[in-house]
Amino acid sequence: MKARTRDMVVSLLAARYSGSVETRYLNASIRELGDHFQTKRDGENGVDASIEKRTPKLLQFTFQELKSATLNFRPGNILGEGGFGYVFNGWIEPNSTAPAKPGTGVTVAVKSLKPDALQGHREWVVKVDFLGQLHHKHLVKLIGYCIEDDQRLLVYEFMARGSLENHLFRRALPLPWSNRMKIVLGAAKGVAFLHGGPKPVIYRDFKTSNVLLDVEYNAKLSDFSLAKAGPQGDKTHVYTRVVGTYGYAAPEYVMTDAFFLGPSPMGNNGDDQRLGLSRGS
């Protein structure tokens, strides 16, 4: 039993490949999600009314507030970076958009998007609207957003222990197996939530760098830039171009361009295969 458990965990954790996300399909995925969640768009300028109406719990920040919260986007506050831009550490007052002094209030992660990270205002609005409607304890929570002139920023809950990737491949004490199993279970519950809703969502970039950990090693999925609308009604699969990070795509997805929710000819869907979970597990 221990060997089987270890094999299941290793299927998720062991592989590490280089390569970049094929971001040229990003905007098509975002537009599709907008149709999937019936996002309404009210024009190119200003804050889209659908965000405020459909996701009233999201906080709307000004650029100056986030500038102050991150200490003027200080380089020492950078948590990570990628093709999208940078993620900064910041502090805000509880249940407020007001910046707080460092080490006080609520710690947040502020994701600043490069102007060329998205094609335009509409795609960005759809992404915010989509993320604002996803609520689960194993998904990183979107707290708010900022849209001001050409600035596009997202404010997320802060995940104190960073990514799973950092824990697996750094030269430090290895994660205890109890923590590894807790992380695998949490990540699986996050994927199950996305697949099991009335409007299924396929994650498509399930990898260790996108699994973030809180202070108690609870796993939460992050980065939904490649998420795709799942099958509707009595359909069990969707066909799509192969995207994601090289080395993390399920073999049947690469071979057939198909994602399956529920029983498939090969027994797994694309997201589940990355967990190493078979139908009998």
C-alpha positions in Angstrom: 0.0 0.0 0.0 2.8 2.4 0.8 4.5 1.7 -2.5 1.3 2.4 -4.4 0.8 5.6 -2.4 4.3 6.7 -3.1 3.9 5.9 -6.9 0.7 8.0 -7.0 2.4 11.0 -5.4 5.6 10.7 -7.5 3.4 10.8 -10.6 2.5 14.3 -9.7 5.7 15.5 -8.1 8.7 13.8 -9.7 8.8 15.2 -13.3 10.3 18.6 -13.9 10.6 19.8 -17.5 11.7 23.1 -19.0 9.6 25.0 -21.5 7.2 27.9 -21.7 3.5 28.1 -21.9 2.1 28.6 -25.4 0.5 31.9 -24.7 -0.7 32.5 -28.2 -3.9 30.6 -27.3 -4.5 32.6 -24.1 -7.0 35.1 -25.4 -9.1 32.5 -27.3 -9.4 30.6 -24.0 -10.4 33.7 -22.1 -13.0 34.7 -24.7 -14.4 31.2 -24.6 -14.7 31.3 -20.8 -16.5 34.6 -21.1 -19.2 32.9 -23.3 -19.2 30.0 -20.9 -20.0 32.2 -17.9 -22.1 34.6 -20.0 -20.0 37.6 -19.3 -21.4 40.8 -20.5 -19.1 43.5 -21.8 -20.0 47.2 -21.8 -17.2 48.7 -23.9 -13.5 49.3 -24.0 -13.2 52.1 -21.4 -13.7 52.1 -17.7 -14.6 49.2 -15.4 -16.9 46.7 -17.1 -20.2 46.7 -15.3 -20.4 42.9 -15.3 -17.5 42.7 -12.8 -19.3 44.8 -10.2 -22.7 43.2 -10.8 -21.6 39.6 -11.0 -18.7 39.7 -8.5 -19.7 42.3 -6.0 -17.3 40.9 -3.4 -14.3 41.8 -5.4 -12.5 44.9 -4.2 -11.8 47.6 -6.8 -8.4 49.2 -6.0 -6.8 52.4 -7.4 -3.3 52.2 -8.8 -2.1 54.5 -6.1 -3.4 52.3 -3.4 -1.6 49.3 -4.8 1.5 51.3 -5.4 1.5 52.3 -1.7 0.6 48.7 -0.6 3.7 47.3 -2.4 6.0 50.1 -1.3 6.1 51.6 -4.8 6.5 48.2 -6.4 9.8 47.8 -4.7 12.1 45.1 -6.3 12.6 43.6 -2.9 8.9 42.8 -2.7 8.9 40.7 -5.9 7.5 37.2 -5.2 7.8 36.0 -8.8 7.8 36.9 -12.4 6.9 35.5 -15.8 5.7 36.4 -19.3 2.7 38.1 -17.8 4.7 40.5 -15.6 5.6 40.5 -11.9 4.0 39.5 -8.6 4.6 41.7 -5.6 4.1 41.3 -1.9 1.9 43.9 -0.3 -0.3 44.8 2.6 -3.8 46.2 2.9 -6.3 46.9 5.7 -8.8 44.1 6.4 -11.9 44.2 4.2 -10.6 47.4 2.6 -8.6 48.8 -0.4 -6.6 51.0 1.9 -2.9 50.2 2.0 -1.4 49.1 5.4 2.0 49.4 6.9 4.4 46.5 6.1 3.8 43.6 8.4 0.3 44.8 9.4 -3.2 44.3 8.1 -3.7 41.6 5.4 -0.8 40.3 3.3 -1.6 40.1 -0.4 0.0 39.1 -3.7 -0.3 41.8 -6.4 0.0 40.6 -9.9 1.0 43.4 -12.3 0.3 42.5 -16.0 2.5 43.7 -18.8 0.6 45.7 -21.5 1.2 43.0 -24.0 0.1 40.1 -21.7 -3.5 40.4 -22.9 -4.7 41.6 -26.2 -7.1 44.1 -24.8 -9.5 45.4 -22.2 -12.3 42.9 -23.0 -10.2 39.8 -22.5 -8.9 41.1 -19.2 -12.4 41.9 -18.0 -13.6 38.4 -18.9 -10.7 36.9 -17.0 -11.5 39.0 -13.8 -15.2 38.1 -14.1 -14.4 34.4 -14.5 -11.9 34.3 -11.6 -14.3 36.3 -9.4 -17.0 33.5 -9.8 -14.7 30.7 -8.7 -14.8 30.1 -5.0 -13.3 27.0 -3.3 -10.8 26.4 -0.5 -8.4 24.8 -2.8 -8.3 27.6 -5.4 -6.2 30.7 -4.7 -8.7 33.5 -3.8 -8.9 36.6 -6.0 -9.5 39.5 -3.6 -9.7 42.4 -6.1 -8.4 44.2 -9.2 -7.3 47.5 -10.5 -8.0 48.9 -14.0 -6.7 52.4 -14.5 -5.4 53.8 -17.8 -3.1 51.1 -19.1 -2.6 49.5 -15.7 -4.1 46.0 -15.1 -3.5 44.4 -11.7 -5.0 41.5 -9.8 -4.9 41.1 -6.0 -4.8 37.6 -4.6 -4.5 36.1 -1.2 -0.9 35.6 -0.1 0.3 32.0 0.0 3.0 32.0 2.7 4.9 28.9 1.6 5.1 29.6 -2.1 4.9 27.0 -4.8 5.1 23.3 -4.5 7.9 23.4 -7.0 10.1 25.4 -4.7 9.7 22.8 -1.9 10.4 19.8 -4.2 13.5 21.1 -6.0 15.3 23.3 -3.5 18.3 22.0 -1.5 16.6 21.8 1.8 14.8 19.3 4.0 12.4 17.2 1.9 8.7 17.5 2.5 7.4 14.8 4.9 5.1 12.3 3.2 2.2 13.4 5.4 2.5 16.9 3.9 2.9 15.5 0.4 -0.3 13.5 0.7 -2.1 16.5 2.1 -0.9 18.6 -0.9 -1.9 15.9 -3.4 -5.4 15.6 -1.9 -5.9 19.3 -1.8 -4.8 19.8 -5.4 -7.1 16.9 -6.5 -10.1 18.5 -4.7 -9.3 21.7 -6.5 -9.4 20.0 -9.9 -12.5 18.0 -8.9 -14.3 21.3 -8.1 -13.4 22.7 -11.5 -14.6 19.6 -13.3 -17.7 18.9 -11.2 -19.6 22.2 -11.3 -22.6 22.9 -13.5 -20.3 24.7 -15.9 -17.1 22.6 -15.9 -13.7 24.2 -16.3 -10.6 22.4 -17.6 -7.4 23.7 -16.0 -4.8 22.6 -18.7 -1.7 23.8 -16.9 -1.6 21.5 -13.8 2.1 21.6 -12.6 4.0 22.0 -9.4 4.7 25.7 -9.9 0.9 26.4 -10.1 0.2 24.6 -6.9 0.6 27.1 -4.1 0.8 26.4 -0.3 -0.5 28.3 2.7 1.3 28.3 6.0 -0.4 24.9 6.9 0.6 23.3 3.6 -2.9 23.5 2.2 -2.7 23.3 -1.6 -4.5 25.8 -3.8 -4.5 26.0 -7.6 -3.3 29.2 -9.2 -2.9 30.7 -12.7 -6.0 30.1 -14.8 -4.7 31.8 -17.9 -5.0 28.6 -20.0 -8.3 27.3 -18.5 -10.9 26.1 -21.0 -14.6 25.6 -20.8 -15.5 22.0 -20.3 -18.2 19.9 -22.1 -21.8 20.8 -21.6 -25.0 18.6 -21.4 -24.5 15.0 -22.3 -21.1 15.6 -23.9 -18.1 14.0 -22.2 -15.2 15.6 -24.0 -13.9 18.7 -25.9 -11.3 19.0 -28.6 -8.7 21.7 -28.3 -5.2 22.6 -29.4 -2.5 21.2 -27.1 -1.3 24.0 -24.8 0.4 24.2 -21.5 3.9 23.5 -20.2 6.0 20.9 -21.9 6.2 17.7 -19.9 3.0 18.1 -17.9 0.4 17.3 -20.6 -1.4 13.9 -20.4 -0.3 11.6 -23.2 -3.8 11.1 -24.5 -4.4 14.8 -24.7 -1.2 15.3 -26.8 -2.2 12.4 -29.1 -5.8 13.2 -29.6 -6.3 16.9 -28.7 -9.2 15.8 -26.5 -10.0 16.4 -22.9 -12.4 14.0 -21.2 -14.6 14.6 -18.2 -15.9 11.2 -16.9 -15.0 7.9 -18.5 -12.8 8.1 -21.6 -11.3 5.6 -24.0 -8.0 5.8 -22.1 -9.5 6.0 -18.6 -8.4 9.4 -17.6 -9.0 13.0 -18.5 -6.1 15.4 -19.1 -6.1 17.1 -15.7 -6.5 13.8 -13.8 -3.7 12.1 -15.7 -1.3 14.7 -14.3 -2.3 13.6 -10.8 -1.5 10.0 -11.7 -5.0 9.0 -10.7 -6.5 6.1 -12.6 -10.2 5.2 -12.5 -9.4 2.5 -10.1 -7.4 4.6 -7.7 
